Amino acid sequence: MTHPSPSTPPPPAGPPPVGGGFAPPTQYVPPAYPGPPGYPPPPPGYGPPAGYAPPAGFVPPALAPNGQPLAGFGERLVAWLIDSMVASAVAMVLFAPVFVWLVVRTIDQMPMPGPDGTVPEPDPSMFFTDLFLPILLAELGIFAVLLVFYWLYHVEYARRTGQTLGKKVMKLRIVPVEPGAALTRGHLGRRYLVEFVAGSLVPFASYVDGLWQLWDKPWQQCLHDKAAGTVVVKVAP
């Protein structure tokens, strides 16, 4: 009769049978791993190997109330830069014809030399009424038009998916703090008032608003997020 090698460990045995003898080896089933919140459960028996520990210094990603990972400062900054380029392109398209009109009007208003070749001294009041005032009114008009554009872009357009073009490129989305709640025009309207209206009228408010995320806990919100009751999360690719 052949005997097993003494170096081969015996298989794990199950409970002894009632009639005596040896029980057949039982099948080992590793413990189940629950997985991160908000994701479907893993298949039965899936999990890290025995004795596994995360590396030193590992920090788990911050999660929104609905379980999705929160967007980081760098990702939100790049999305903001993309949206700012879109707004700058719109402003250039709007301002270019106004700028050309102001240049042509200024040239027409310049005093012509007299018969003796001398140029009369310009009237100081003409500088205010013919140059400074039109430029000021043009800038105010463009600012008002940009505020309308920001509303259409950051409220009406973003309300469909919770994303602007910049957030789509960076795979980010605006969601309410309350899990399961729908993103409404009211959420985005409050974001707009703090981020663009107050940020444009109050000195340094835009910087404080944008940097607030760096120290805000637990949801890494900017001030316009807090005012609106929203967070920005990462979207699965």
LINKARA-V978115 format. One line per field, one symbol per residue. phi: phi as a letter, one per 40 degrees, with the letter a starting at -180 (. if undefined). psi: psi as a letter, one per 20 degrees, with the letter a starting at -180 (. if undefined). Layout:
# LINKARA-V978115
phi->???
psi->???
This chain:
# LINKARA-V978115
phi->.cbccccccccccccccccggbccccccbcccbcgccgbccccdgcicccgcbcccgcbcccbcdcgccccccccccccccccccccccccccccdccccccccccccccccccdcgcbccccdccccccbccccccccccccccccccdccccbcccccbgbcccccccfbacbccccgcccbccdcccdccccbccccccdgcccccccdccbcbcbfccccccccgbbbbcbcc
psi->ppqqpiioqqqpqaqqqhjraqqqqqppoqqqphrqqiqqqrqpiqrqqpjpqqqpjpoqqpqrhjiqpqqrggghggghgghhhghhgghghhhghgggghgghghhippqqahjiqpqpqphhhgghiggghgghgghghgghhhgghghgifggihgijqagghggjlrqpqqhopiqqprhgghhhggggggghhhhppjhhggghihhhjpqijlqrhhgghilrrprqpp.
